[in-house]
């Protein structure tokens, strides 16, 4: 297959053709290579790395330097997927100028193709400023993990008529501000469907039902590698924790029993050189 780099125009075309968009997270070179080889349309270098890679309790402590580090690693491994870098907490909320600078760093130093930020109508002027600077922006509404304290925990959003209508208004405002796509997280399926029908840009769902234009999940979740938080909306395609642990245990046992390394895993010397080496040891 003659693959080409996926662009924003390609994602928009998929919505127009009603072809679902696939998206996964990745946080390092190896993960990016594997996701890219699977033909996934887009890779999100998410600030979720704070939890699944760094062991933090939330995404809030993740810094710009940490995001840039992981973005660069993913960019080295993914050649075809559209790369989206998450703007971490307080990298875009302080001022528009700082938001533009940090978004620009994501493209210039992180080597991603676009950035993602959380929020609805409260971030519209920021979105406009970043887009005006020539930087593509993906929005994110519903459950916004950076605001988990304000939301009172990891809870589904938009369950009342008023809250659902606010999400629709947020989505329309983000589109008008220049977002090329919007993530809908932990939103009731009928609300996500209504938003998707009203927007000209793609919606990417995570816990938002089957009617979005695309779906995104966390790499570690679908492989069963992370068990501290197990959202209802995650489908685990593999359970890798146990076989990986068993492989590590087998290595430990082989080392303890001196079964590894064997001659097969060792390097030899030329016999003449070996003799010279032995003589040198004798003084």
Phi and psi in degrees as a GROMACS rama.xvg file:
@    title "Ramachandran Plot"
@    xaxis  label "Phi"
@    yaxis  label "Psi"
@TYPE xy
-87.8416  86.6926  UNK-2
-80.6328  147.173  UNK-3
-123.91  160.737  UNK-4
-60.2525  128.703  UNK-5
-75.931  131.776  UNK-6
-115.63  172.505  UNK-7
-59.443  -38.1969  UNK-8
-63.6807  -36.4677  UNK-9
-64.9636  -40.9267  UNK-10
-65.8076  -40.1921  UNK-11
-65.1196  -39.2906  UNK-12
-63.6682  -35.4061  UNK-13
-64.7973  -39.5416  UNK-14
-62.7975  -45.1488  UNK-15
-58.8804  -39.7815  UNK-16
-85.4302  0.132446  UNK-17
59.9336  38.0102  UNK-18
-101.092  123.85  UNK-19
-61.2202  143.231  UNK-20
-98.7469  131.58  UNK-21
-103.191  139.195  UNK-22
-146.261  136.202  UNK-23
-133.376  157.73  UNK-24
-83.3134  157.853  UNK-25
-153.405  151.625  UNK-26
-131.284  -6.00797  UNK-27
-148.553  175.599  UNK-28
-60.7091  -49.51  UNK-29
-62.5329  -44.9005  UNK-30
-62.084  -40.0268  UNK-31
-64.2397  -41.3116  UNK-32
-59.9845  -44.5184  UNK-33
-67.0519  -44.7078  UNK-34
-64.6648  -41.9803  UNK-35
-64.7325  -39.4106  UNK-36
-65.2315  -24.7591  UNK-37
-79.9618  -4.38631  UNK-38
79.1449  23.1558  UNK-39
-67.4596  138.287  UNK-40
-66.1903  -41.5993  UNK-41
-143.049  145.35  UNK-42
-116.797  128.933  UNK-43
-100.989  118.353  UNK-44
-86.7554  89.5644  UNK-45
-88.0281  152.615  UNK-46
-71.1621  -1.07784  UNK-47
-59.4766  -15.7212  UNK-48
-58.0786  -26.4104  UNK-49
-57.6404  -35.0664  UNK-50
-90.6484  -50.6487  UNK-51
-83.7075  -19.1405  UNK-52
-109.483  -41.6696  UNK-53
-97.3634  -10.9128  UNK-54
77.5105  20.4469  UNK-55
-79.631  165.076  UNK-56
-81.7956  -18.8592  UNK-57
-154.098  -179.365  UNK-58
-85.6452  -11.7624  UNK-59
-57.3884  -42.3104  UNK-60
-73.3888  -9.16244  UNK-61
-63.1247  135.986  UNK-62
-103.705  167.334  UNK-63
-61.9767  -43.63  UNK-64
-59.5076  -40.3747  UNK-65
-66.2386  -41.6256  UNK-66
-63.8932  -43.5456  UNK-67
-62.5851  -40.2066  UNK-68
-57.1188  -48.3139  UNK-69
-73.7062  -35.3796  UNK-70
-60.5427  -43.658  UNK-71
-62.2006  -40.5297  UNK-72
-63.8553  -44.4423  UNK-73
-65.105  -41.78  UNK-74
-62.0043  -29.5216  UNK-75
-70.7795  -26.4957  UNK-76
-97.7096  -25.2362  UNK-77
-104.441  119.486  UNK-78
-104.855  -18.2579  UNK-79
-119.57  -35.6193  UNK-80
-67.2741  149.54  UNK-81
-75.3285  125.764  UNK-82
-99.1175  127.506  UNK-83
-118.281  122.234  UNK-84
-99.6264  128.557  UNK-85
-74.3305  129.406  UNK-86
-81.9544  119.343  UNK-87
-74.446  170.609  UNK-88
-56.4396  133.964  UNK-89
70.161  11.2905  UNK-90
-89.7906  -13.177  UNK-91
-136.185  -4.27049  UNK-92
-87.5912  -22.1008  UNK-93
-72.0227  -48.0083  UNK-94
-159.546  159.117  UNK-95
-65.0518  -38.694  UNK-96
-64.5231  -39.725  UNK-97
-69.4394  -36.6603  UNK-98
-62.3783  -44.4191  UNK-99
-62.7142  -44.2935  UNK-100
-60.9155  -47.5679  UNK-101
-69.1091  -38.3738  UNK-102
-63.2333  -39.7891  UNK-103
-63.7308  -38.7526  UNK-104
-62.1544  -35.312  UNK-105
-58.9868  -41.0866  UNK-106
-79.3831  -44.0105  UNK-107
-75.1936  -41.1747  UNK-108
-107.425  -30.3178  UNK-109
-83.6645  -16.7448  UNK-110
62.3992  30.307  UNK-111
-90.7097  173.92  UNK-112
-98.8247  -22.2749  UNK-113
-160.008  173.437  UNK-114
-122.888  158.876  UNK-115
-124.567  139.795  UNK-116
-137.371  156.91  UNK-117
-98.1322  148.387  UNK-118
125.094  160.684  UNK-119
-108.083  -121.514  UNK-120
-63.7689  -21.5899  UNK-121
-71.794  -15.0114  UNK-122
-112.021  11.5976  UNK-123
-59.639  -45.949  UNK-124
-65.0017  -33.5765  UNK-125
-66.9362  -43.9084  UNK-126
-60.2645  -45.9969  UNK-127
-58.2953  -42.7024  UNK-128
-65.1307  -42.9219  UNK-129
-67.3928  -44.2409  UNK-130
-63.4325  -39.8612  UNK-131
-63.1518  -25.2014  UNK-132
-81.8723  1.67751  UNK-133
89.3682  19.6892  UNK-134
-111.61  120.197  UNK-135
-67.9311  138.713  UNK-136
-124.786  130.165  UNK-137
-101.142  130.609  UNK-138
-85.9521  172.607  UNK-139
-156.202  113.518  UNK-140
-130.641  174.524  UNK-141
95.2361  -128.986  UNK-142
-75.3607  114.023  UNK-143
-111.052  102.71  UNK-144
-55.813  -29.8374  UNK-145
-67.5854  -19.4998  UNK-146
-108.958  24.9015  UNK-147
-61.3794  -32.0995  UNK-148
-65.3944  -42.2726  UNK-149
-67.1083  -34.6972  UNK-150
-80.092  -11.7224  UNK-151
81.9796  22.8836  UNK-152
120.787  -179.285  UNK-153
-83.5824  82.6585  UNK-154
-119.131  149.645  UNK-155
-60.4437  138.77  UNK-156
-110.108  152.061  UNK-157
81.156  31.0891  UNK-158
-86.5763  -17.956  UNK-159
-99.3224  160.883  UNK-160
-59.8423  -41.1811  UNK-161
-66.4499  -45.7214  UNK-162
-65.9333  -37.1055  UNK-163
-65.5945  -43.0523  UNK-164
-63.52  -35.1475  UNK-165
-64.4331  -37.4721  UNK-166
-65.6046  -39.9971  UNK-167
-61.138  -45.5283  UNK-168
-63.5931  -39.8624  UNK-169
-59.9822  -45.5167  UNK-170
-63.1693  -44.5459  UNK-171
-63.9794  -38.6411  UNK-172
-67.0982  -39.3096  UNK-173
-65.6077  -40.1792  UNK-174
-62.501  -45.8221  UNK-175
-63.1026  -29.7761  UNK-176
-78.1938  -12.1243  UNK-177
117.739  3.13412  UNK-178
-60.1985  141.475  UNK-179
-93.072  -12.473  UNK-180
-166.277  162.94  UNK-181
-138.481  131.811  UNK-182
-84.5323  132.943  UNK-183
-114.225  111.635  UNK-184
-113.188  131.661  UNK-185
50.6319  56.7133  UNK-186
-121.974  137.974  UNK-187
-54.2489  141.388  UNK-188
-54.3184  -42.2408  UNK-189
-63.547  -33.8536  UNK-190
-69.8476  -45.0166  UNK-191
-62.0122  -37.6906  UNK-192
-64.1665  -43.5422  UNK-193
-63.2344  -41.3087  UNK-194
-64.2127  -46.8014  UNK-195
-59.5367  -40.4645  UNK-196
-66.8552  -30.7711  UNK-197
-87.6479  -19.4436  UNK-198
-92.8164  145.673  UNK-199
-87.4492  -18.5813  UNK-200
-95.6928  159.488  UNK-201
-68.7058  146.732  UNK-202
-107.851  139.378  UNK-203
-117.514  116.675  UNK-204
-95.0946  146.376  UNK-205
-141.7  102.782  UNK-206
71.8854  34.1917  UNK-207
-126.574  19.8266  UNK-208
82.7531  -178.21  UNK-209
-88.8292  -1.22573  UNK-210
-95.886  -0.796965  UNK-211
-71.3678  164.234  UNK-212
-74.4056  -18.947  UNK-213
-155.646  173.954  UNK-214
-134.919  144.239  UNK-215
-131.663  141.481  UNK-216
-138.314  163.021  UNK-217
-83.2604  129.355  UNK-218
-44.6125  -52.1821  UNK-219
-67.8229  -28.1217  UNK-220
-70.5035  -46.2921  UNK-221
-73.268  -17.4595  UNK-222
-97.1604  -0.0729482  UNK-223
68.6973  32.4631  UNK-224
-95.4573  -15.0913  UNK-225
-128.954  122.501  UNK-226
-122.966  7.03213  UNK-227
-68.7891  -37.532  UNK-228
-130.135  127.604  UNK-229
-127.064  87.3316  UNK-230
-61.3606  147.69  UNK-231
-59.2092  -32.436  UNK-232
-80.5603  -3.40313  UNK-233
-82.7733  134.469  UNK-234
-105.407  119.541  UNK-235
-87.711  115.962  UNK-236
-85.8454  -21.8992  UNK-237
-144.479  157.196  UNK-238
-118.911  88.334  UNK-239
-91.7702  -11.8495  UNK-240
-57.2144  -49.3231  UNK-241
-66.3726  -50.7315  UNK-242
-61.8502  -33.4823  UNK-243
-67.8832  -44.8598  UNK-244
-61.4427  -40.0587  UNK-245
-64.2755  -37.4908  UNK-246
-63.8398  -42.2229  UNK-247
-63.8299  -39.5009  UNK-248
-64.5422  -39.5572  UNK-249
-64.0374  -39.9317  UNK-250
-61.6607  -47.3506  UNK-251
-55.9443  -45.8574  UNK-252
-67.3179  -39.7734  UNK-253
-63.2714  -40.183  UNK-254
-65.1413  -44.839  UNK-255
-62.2074  -35.6481  UNK-256
-92.1284  6.59043  UNK-257
55.6573  34.846  UNK-258
-90.9637  -10.6938  UNK-259
-141.109  135.165  UNK-260
-82.9329  155.955  UNK-261
-102.187  -176.929  UNK-262
-59.0818  -32.9555  UNK-263
-60.2251  -30.5341  UNK-264
-103.363  14.3233  UNK-265
-119.331  160.464  UNK-266
-101.555  138.73  UNK-267
-101.251  172.313  UNK-268
-119.735  152.656  UNK-269
-56.9684  136.54  UNK-270
-58.2032  -40.6199  UNK-271
-64.736  -42.8857  UNK-272
-66.279  -34.8448  UNK-273
-63.9043  -41.8581  UNK-274
-64.0815  -42.7481  UNK-275
-62.017  -38.9503  UNK-276
-64.155  -44.0134  UNK-277
-62.5133  -40.6516  UNK-278
-63.9137  -36.5067  UNK-279
-64.6033  -29.7185  UNK-280
-71.9311  -24.0848  UNK-281
-83.0404  -4.38764  UNK-282
